[in-house]
Amino acid sequence: MDKYYLFLDECGDQNLANFDPSFPVFTLCGILLSSDYYCSMCSEIGKLKRKYWGDKKIILHSRDIRKCEKGFEILFDLEIKKSFYNDLNSIIEDCSYSIVACSIMKEPYIRKYGRLGDVYGLSLSYIIERAVFYLDSQKRNKIELHTIAEKRGKKEDTSLLNYYNRVLDTGTYFVKPSRIKSYFKSFEFKDKRDDIIGLQIADIAAYPITRYVLDKDAVNTAFDILEPKIYSQNGKKHGLKIHP
């Protein structure tokens, strides 16, 4: 039995009623990888943290890194910043994992469906579907997949778990429930303070993917590094769903 993980984090908010017109998108980003490759990723990120912070507990968070806050003040030193980004980018490039993500474009979504709807849950259904496609492509032993999402609040987490269970029970347009259940074995929530490396990589990946969705022609070096990790099949990026 091969064990895989799916780590989930988001960029943007779920609000359809009142949102920032300069950032009209919600992205749910999933990092999908085997347990063996996850151990390697954790080891490399551990080395990175020890190199720059020693024994101090640091949580990699995209916004804090960009703003040089909450422990990332050391990045105000441009030499340290350059070295840190080089090391982090090397890990992101060299580690073995795949990205499955979904971005909901709020303005066209509202025009088509109205302001009601659970964009997090909808994004999750697309990610589950594409995770199944990816796992089908792994010609290996039987696979069990364990999903881990960042805690957001009791109400929100309960709603998401209910949506997850509903997808498992009803399936999606392309995937029957039995096929989903053959892979998806557990779903749990972890706090950011728990220092879950997979969640931190999902957080780091979500922002540049969202910037790409908003403006595909803009300079986006971080996305260029992540792009080869997006699950693809026959040259098509099935791992990035933009809806509608």
BALOBA-1460 file (C-alpha; in Angstrom, 3 decimals):
// residues 244
<rec num="1" residu="m" x="0.000" y="0.000" z="0.000"/>
<rec num="2" residu="d" x="1.465" y="3.360" z="-1.065"/>
<rec num="3" residu="k" x="0.611" y="6.372" z="1.089"/>
<rec num="4" residu="y" x="0.063" y="9.800" z="-0.446"/>
<rec num="5" residu="y" x="-0.794" y="13.203" z="1.011"/>
<rec num="6" residu="l" x="-2.848" y="16.114" z="-0.301"/>
<rec num="7" residu="f" x="-2.138" y="19.395" z="1.515"/>
<rec num="8" residu="l" x="-4.601" y="22.267" z="0.974"/>
<rec num="9" residu="d" x="-4.298" y="26.013" z="1.489"/>
<rec num="10" residu="e" x="-6.007" y="28.988" z="-0.075"/>
<rec num="11" residu="c" x="-5.289" y="32.462" z="-1.411"/>
<rec num="12" residu="g" x="-7.967" y="35.133" z="-1.336"/>
<rec num="13" residu="d" x="-11.254" y="35.020" z="0.544"/>
<rec num="14" residu="q" x="-14.501" y="33.176" z="-0.114"/>
<rec num="15" residu="n" x="-16.688" y="36.264" z="0.061"/>
<rec num="16" residu="l" x="-18.877" y="36.722" z="-3.004"/>
<rec num="17" residu="a" x="-21.072" y="39.465" z="-1.561"/>
<rec num="18" residu="n" x="-18.353" y="42.039" z="-0.927"/>
<rec num="19" residu="f" x="-14.835" y="41.568" z="-2.260"/>
<rec num="20" residu="d" x="-11.806" y="43.604" z="-3.288"/>
<rec num="21" residu="p" x="-12.247" y="44.405" z="-7.008"/>
<rec num="22" residu="s" x="-8.456" y="44.472" z="-7.396"/>
<rec num="23" residu="f" x="-8.253" y="40.843" z="-6.213"/>
<rec num="24" residu="p" x="-11.471" y="39.200" z="-7.503"/>
<rec num="25" residu="v" x="-10.369" y="35.583" z="-7.192"/>
<rec num="26" residu="f" x="-10.268" y="32.686" z="-4.751"/>
<rec num="27" residu="t" x="-7.668" y="29.948" z="-5.185"/>
<rec num="28" residu="l" x="-7.477" y="26.605" z="-3.427"/>
<rec num="29" residu="c" x="-4.074" y="25.012" z="-3.922"/>
<rec num="30" residu="g" x="-3.213" y="21.369" z="-3.296"/>
<rec num="31" residu="i" x="0.229" y="19.800" z="-2.931"/>
<rec num="32" residu="l" x="0.080" y="16.113" z="-3.829"/>
<rec num="33" residu="l" x="2.942" y="13.719" z="-3.113"/>
<rec num="34" residu="s" x="3.927" y="10.314" z="-1.760"/>
<rec num="35" residu="s" x="4.914" y="9.842" z="1.875"/>
<rec num="36" residu="d" x="8.512" y="9.058" z="0.849"/>
<rec num="37" residu="y" x="8.845" y="12.277" z="-1.126"/>
<rec num="38" residu="y" x="7.169" y="14.174" z="1.708"/>
<rec num="39" residu="c" x="9.834" y="13.004" z="4.154"/>
<rec num="40" residu="s" x="12.485" y="14.332" z="1.764"/>
<rec num="41" residu="m" x="10.663" y="17.673" z="1.450"/>
<rec num="42" residu="c" x="10.423" y="18.015" z="5.245"/>
<rec num="43" residu="s" x="14.122" y="17.289" z="5.569"/>
<rec num="44" residu="e" x="15.081" y="19.966" z="3.031"/>
<rec num="45" residu="i" x="12.798" y="22.609" z="4.540"/>
<rec num="46" residu="g" x="14.169" y="21.750" z="7.983"/>
<rec num="47" residu="k" x="17.696" y="22.412" z="6.746"/>
<rec num="48" residu="l" x="16.565" y="25.730" z="5.271"/>
<rec num="49" residu="k" x="15.008" y="26.869" z="8.535"/>
<rec num="50" residu="r" x="18.032" y="25.857" z="10.602"/>
<rec num="51" residu="k" x="20.356" y="27.690" z="8.198"/>
<rec num="52" residu="y" x="18.530" y="31.011" z="8.594"/>
<rec num="53" residu="w" x="16.857" y="30.780" z="12.021"/>
<rec num="54" residu="g" x="18.742" y="28.135" z="13.990"/>
<rec num="55" residu="d" x="16.473" y="26.595" z="16.618"/>
<rec num="56" residu="k" x="13.833" y="29.337" z="16.363"/>
<rec num="57" residu="k" x="10.453" y="27.991" z="15.222"/>
<rec num="58" residu="i" x="9.495" y="29.663" z="11.964"/>
<rec num="59" residu="i" x="6.399" y="28.976" z="9.881"/>
<rec num="60" residu="l" x="6.835" y="29.666" z="6.172"/>
<rec num="61" residu="h" x="3.953" y="31.934" z="5.222"/>
<rec num="62" residu="s" x="3.789" y="33.653" z="1.859"/>
<rec num="63" residu="r" x="2.504" y="37.000" z="3.108"/>
<rec num="64" residu="d" x="4.991" y="37.178" z="5.988"/>
<rec num="65" residu="i" x="7.854" y="36.413" z="3.598"/>
<rec num="66" residu="r" x="6.743" y="39.100" z="1.132"/>
<rec num="67" residu="k" x="6.207" y="41.674" z="3.903"/>
<rec num="68" residu="c" x="9.337" y="40.678" z="5.896"/>
<rec num="69" residu="e" x="7.240" y="40.214" z="9.037"/>
<rec num="70" residu="k" x="6.857" y="37.714" z="11.908"/>
<rec num="71" residu="g" x="10.400" y="36.414" z="11.888"/>
<rec num="72" residu="f" x="11.196" y="37.279" z="8.287"/>
<rec num="73" residu="e" x="12.642" y="40.689" z="9.162"/>
<rec num="74" residu="i" x="16.044" y="39.181" z="8.328"/>
<rec num="75" residu="l" x="15.005" y="39.488" z="4.665"/>
<rec num="76" residu="f" x="15.411" y="43.263" z="4.871"/>
<rec num="77" residu="d" x="19.087" y="42.379" z="4.423"/>
<rec num="78" residu="l" x="19.237" y="42.047" z="0.641"/>
<rec num="79" residu="e" x="22.105" y="39.543" z="0.671"/>
<rec num="80" residu="i" x="20.251" y="37.268" z="3.079"/>
<rec num="81" residu="k" x="17.059" y="37.740" z="1.049"/>
<rec num="82" residu="k" x="18.779" y="36.719" z="-2.181"/>
<rec num="83" residu="s" x="20.352" y="33.672" z="-0.541"/>
<rec num="84" residu="f" x="17.068" y="32.634" z="1.126"/>
<rec num="85" residu="y" x="15.075" y="32.863" z="-2.095"/>
<rec num="86" residu="n" x="17.724" y="30.936" z="-4.003"/>
<rec num="87" residu="d" x="17.631" y="28.151" z="-1.421"/>
<rec num="88" residu="l" x="13.824" y="28.078" z="-1.197"/>
<rec num="89" residu="n" x="13.440" y="28.091" z="-4.979"/>
<rec num="90" residu="s" x="15.890" y="25.205" z="-5.282"/>
<rec num="91" residu="i" x="13.807" y="23.140" z="-2.860"/>
<rec num="92" residu="i" x="10.592" y="23.991" z="-4.710"/>
<rec num="93" residu="e" x="12.219" y="23.004" z="-8.006"/>
<rec num="94" residu="d" x="13.983" y="19.850" z="-6.828"/>
<rec num="95" residu="c" x="11.420" y="18.202" z="-4.542"/>
<rec num="96" residu="s" x="9.043" y="15.699" z="-6.135"/>
<rec num="97" residu="y" x="5.377" y="16.709" z="-5.850"/>
<rec num="98" residu="s" x="2.470" y="17.754" z="-8.047"/>
<rec num="99" residu="i" x="0.147" y="20.728" z="-7.819"/>
<rec num="100" residu="v" x="-3.624" y="20.507" z="-8.240"/>
<rec num="101" residu="a" x="-5.310" y="23.891" z="-7.875"/>
<rec num="102" residu="c" x="-8.574" y="25.640" z="-8.644"/>
<rec num="103" residu="s" x="-9.176" y="29.384" z="-9.019"/>
<rec num="104" residu="i" x="-12.686" y="30.832" z="-8.911"/>
<rec num="105" residu="m" x="-13.012" y="34.104" z="-10.841"/>
<rec num="106" residu="k" x="-15.591" y="35.924" z="-8.756"/>
<rec num="107" residu="e" x="-17.015" y="38.438" z="-11.247"/>
<rec num="108" residu="p" x="-17.848" y="35.939" z="-14.037"/>
<rec num="109" residu="y" x="-18.957" y="33.425" z="-11.390"/>
<rec num="110" residu="i" x="-21.454" y="35.920" z="-9.951"/>
<rec num="111" residu="r" x="-22.743" y="36.856" z="-13.417"/>
<rec num="112" residu="k" x="-23.341" y="33.191" z="-14.204"/>
<rec num="113" residu="y" x="-24.433" y="31.723" z="-10.859"/>
<rec num="114" residu="g" x="-25.235" y="34.614" z="-8.522"/>
<rec num="115" residu="r" x="-23.695" y="35.464" z="-5.177"/>
<rec num="116" residu="l" x="-24.687" y="32.260" z="-3.424"/>
<rec num="117" residu="g" x="-22.378" y="29.282" z="-3.329"/>
<rec num="118" residu="d" x="-19.451" y="27.771" z="-1.483"/>
<rec num="119" residu="v" x="-16.394" y="28.590" z="-3.572"/>
<rec num="120" residu="y" x="-14.108" y="26.651" z="-1.203"/>
<rec num="121" residu="g" x="-16.259" y="23.540" z="-1.500"/>
<rec num="122" residu="l" x="-16.577" y="23.910" z="-5.264"/>
<rec num="123" residu="s" x="-12.796" y="24.279" z="-5.586"/>
<rec num="124" residu="l" x="-12.334" y="21.200" z="-3.407"/>
<rec num="125" residu="s" x="-14.524" y="19.114" z="-5.720"/>
<rec num="126" residu="y" x="-12.365" y="20.060" z="-8.714"/>
<rec num="127" residu="i" x="-9.183" y="19.268" z="-6.772"/>
<rec num="128" residu="i" x="-10.537" y="15.883" z="-5.651"/>
<rec num="129" residu="e" x="-11.411" y="15.083" z="-9.258"/>
<rec num="130" residu="r" x="-7.967" y="15.992" z="-10.567"/>
<rec num="131" residu="a" x="-6.222" y="14.217" z="-7.711"/>
<rec num="132" residu="v" x="-8.031" y="11.058" z="-8.804"/>
<rec num="133" residu="f" x="-6.823" y="11.566" z="-12.380"/>
<rec num="134" residu="y" x="-3.268" y="12.010" z="-11.111"/>
<rec num="135" residu="l" x="-3.383" y="8.934" z="-8.885"/>
<rec num="136" residu="d" x="-4.838" y="6.890" z="-11.740"/>
<rec num="137" residu="s" x="-1.705" y="7.769" z="-13.715"/>
<rec num="138" residu="q" x="0.583" y="6.356" z="-11.012"/>
<rec num="139" residu="k" x="1.003" y="2.757" z="-12.134"/>
<rec num="140" residu="r" x="1.862" y="1.549" z="-8.674"/>
<rec num="141" residu="n" x="0.495" y="-0.547" z="-5.858"/>
<rec num="142" residu="k" x="-2.809" y="0.299" z="-4.214"/>
<rec num="143" residu="i" x="-2.776" y="3.937" z="-3.038"/>
<rec num="144" residu="e" x="-4.374" y="5.538" z="0.000"/>
<rec num="145" residu="l" x="-4.594" y="9.338" z="0.086"/>
<rec num="146" residu="h" x="-4.773" y="11.435" z="3.251"/>
<rec num="147" residu="t" x="-5.970" y="15.033" z="2.953"/>
<rec num="148" residu="i" x="-4.825" y="17.786" z="5.324"/>
<rec num="149" residu="a" x="-6.249" y="21.327" z="5.258"/>
<rec num="150" residu="e" x="-5.421" y="24.351" z="7.360"/>
<rec num="151" residu="k" x="-7.868" y="25.155" z="10.148"/>
<rec num="152" residu="r" x="-10.007" y="28.221" z="9.494"/>
<rec num="153" residu="g" x="-12.702" y="28.082" z="12.182"/>
<rec num="154" residu="k" x="-15.132" y="25.529" z="13.588"/>
<rec num="155" residu="k" x="-18.049" y="26.571" z="11.359"/>
<rec num="156" residu="e" x="-15.950" y="26.776" z="8.192"/>
<rec num="157" residu="d" x="-14.156" y="23.503" z="8.878"/>
<rec num="158" residu="t" x="-17.406" y="21.647" z="9.568"/>
<rec num="159" residu="s" x="-18.889" y="22.993" z="6.340"/>
<rec num="160" residu="l" x="-15.842" y="21.921" z="4.339"/>
<rec num="161" residu="l" x="-15.756" y="18.458" z="5.886"/>
<rec num="162" residu="n" x="-19.447" y="18.029" z="5.067"/>
<rec num="163" residu="y" x="-18.744" y="19.057" z="1.471"/>
<rec num="164" residu="y" x="-15.832" y="16.609" z="1.278"/>
<rec num="165" residu="n" x="-18.020" y="13.757" z="2.528"/>
<rec num="166" residu="r" x="-20.757" y="14.737" z="0.084"/>
<rec num="167" residu="v" x="-18.334" y="14.555" z="-2.849"/>
<rec num="168" residu="l" x="-17.208" y="11.121" z="-1.660"/>
<rec num="169" residu="d" x="-20.849" y="9.990" z="-1.499"/>
<rec num="170" residu="t" x="-22.062" y="11.502" z="-4.786"/>
<rec num="171" residu="g" x="-18.920" y="11.771" z="-6.916"/>
<rec num="172" residu="t" x="-18.373" y="14.465" z="-9.557"/>
<rec num="173" residu="y" x="-19.484" y="14.809" z="-13.162"/>
<rec num="174" residu="f" x="-16.452" y="12.833" z="-14.352"/>
<rec num="175" residu="v" x="-15.639" y="10.598" z="-11.378"/>
<rec num="176" residu="k" x="-17.902" y="8.075" z="-9.658"/>
<rec num="177" residu="p" x="-17.943" y="7.953" z="-5.838"/>
<rec num="178" residu="s" x="-16.477" y="4.432" z="-5.727"/>
<rec num="179" residu="r" x="-13.439" y="5.648" z="-7.665"/>
<rec num="180" residu="i" x="-12.923" y="8.573" z="-5.270"/>
<rec num="181" residu="k" x="-13.354" y="6.390" z="-2.183"/>
<rec num="182" residu="s" x="-10.774" y="3.929" z="-3.500"/>
<rec num="183" residu="y" x="-8.134" y="6.637" z="-2.916"/>
<rec num="184" residu="f" x="-9.415" y="9.182" z="-0.373"/>
<rec num="185" residu="k" x="-9.138" y="7.710" z="3.114"/>
<rec num="186" residu="s" x="-9.037" y="10.611" z="5.589"/>
<rec num="187" residu="f" x="-9.518" y="14.365" z="5.945"/>
<rec num="188" residu="e" x="-8.175" y="16.381" z="8.854"/>
<rec num="189" residu="f" x="-7.472" y="19.984" z="9.813"/>
<rec num="190" residu="k" x="-4.207" y="21.305" z="11.213"/>
<rec num="191" residu="d" x="-3.355" y="24.664" z="12.749"/>
<rec num="192" residu="k" x="-0.718" y="26.791" z="11.047"/>
<rec num="193" residu="r" x="1.227" y="26.693" z="14.321"/>
<rec num="194" residu="d" x="1.501" y="22.911" z="14.020"/>
<rec num="195" residu="d" x="4.359" y="23.511" z="11.552"/>
<rec num="196" residu="i" x="3.037" y="21.194" z="8.825"/>
<rec num="197" residu="i" x="5.532" y="21.525" z="5.974"/>
<rec num="198" residu="g" x="3.058" y="20.438" z="3.284"/>
<rec num="199" residu="l" x="0.633" y="23.208" z="4.282"/>
<rec num="200" residu="q" x="3.449" y="25.747" z="4.159"/>
<rec num="201" residu="i" x="4.406" y="24.718" z="0.618"/>
<rec num="202" residu="a" x="0.724" y="24.898" z="-0.413"/>
<rec num="203" residu="d" x="0.563" y="28.419" z="1.026"/>
<rec num="204" residu="i" x="3.733" y="29.487" z="-0.800"/>
<rec num="205" residu="a" x="2.434" y="28.082" z="-4.105"/>
<rec num="206" residu="a" x="-1.095" y="29.532" z="-3.876"/>
<rec num="207" residu="y" x="-0.154" y="33.223" z="-4.195"/>
<rec num="208" residu="p" x="1.928" y="33.120" z="-7.434"/>
<rec num="209" residu="i" x="-0.649" y="30.797" z="-9.000"/>
<rec num="210" residu="t" x="-3.344" y="33.344" z="-8.159"/>
<rec num="211" residu="r" x="-1.256" y="36.205" z="-9.578"/>
<rec num="212" residu="y" x="-0.836" y="34.170" z="-12.774"/>
<rec num="213" residu="v" x="-4.589" y="33.600" z="-13.036"/>
<rec num="214" residu="l" x="-5.224" y="37.336" z="-12.632"/>
<rec num="215" residu="d" x="-2.627" y="38.361" z="-15.225"/>
<rec num="216" residu="k" x="-1.007" y="35.649" z="-17.322"/>
<rec num="217" residu="d" x="1.277" y="38.148" z="-19.094"/>
<rec num="218" residu="a" x="2.790" y="39.740" z="-15.989"/>
<rec num="219" residu="v" x="6.308" y="38.881" z="-14.851"/>
<rec num="220" residu="n" x="5.872" y="36.080" z="-12.305"/>
<rec num="221" residu="t" x="9.151" y="34.331" z="-11.559"/>
<rec num="222" residu="a" x="7.668" y="32.315" z="-8.695"/>
<rec num="223" residu="f" x="4.995" y="30.881" z="-10.989"/>
<rec num="224" residu="d" x="7.625" y="30.044" z="-13.620"/>
<rec num="225" residu="i" x="9.345" y="27.869" z="-10.994"/>
<rec num="226" residu="l" x="6.069" y="26.221" z="-9.940"/>
<rec num="227" residu="e" x="4.596" y="25.704" z="-13.408"/>
<rec num="228" residu="p" x="6.417" y="22.399" z="-14.159"/>
<rec num="229" residu="k" x="4.905" y="20.990" z="-10.944"/>
<rec num="230" residu="i" x="1.304" y="21.538" z="-12.082"/>
<rec num="231" residu="y" x="-0.217" y="18.165" z="-12.916"/>
<rec num="232" residu="s" x="-0.243" y="17.811" z="-16.693"/>
<rec num="233" residu="q" x="-1.355" y="15.132" z="-19.104"/>
<rec num="234" residu="n" x="-0.726" y="15.103" z="-22.836"/>
<rec num="235" residu="g" x="0.684" y="18.616" z="-22.593"/>
<rec num="236" residu="k" x="-2.437" y="20.056" z="-20.939"/>
<rec num="237" residu="k" x="-2.414" y="21.491" z="-17.414"/>
<rec num="238" residu="h" x="-5.196" y="19.444" z="-15.849"/>
<rec num="239" residu="g" x="-3.867" y="20.467" z="-12.431"/>
<rec num="240" residu="l" x="-4.966" y="24.100" z="-12.767"/>
<rec num="241" residu="k" x="-8.709" y="24.658" z="-13.088"/>
<rec num="242" residu="i" x="-9.924" y="28.215" z="-13.674"/>
<rec num="243" residu="h" x="-13.695" y="28.569" z="-13.179"/>
<rec num="244" residu="p" x="-15.888" y="29.618" z="-14.807"/>
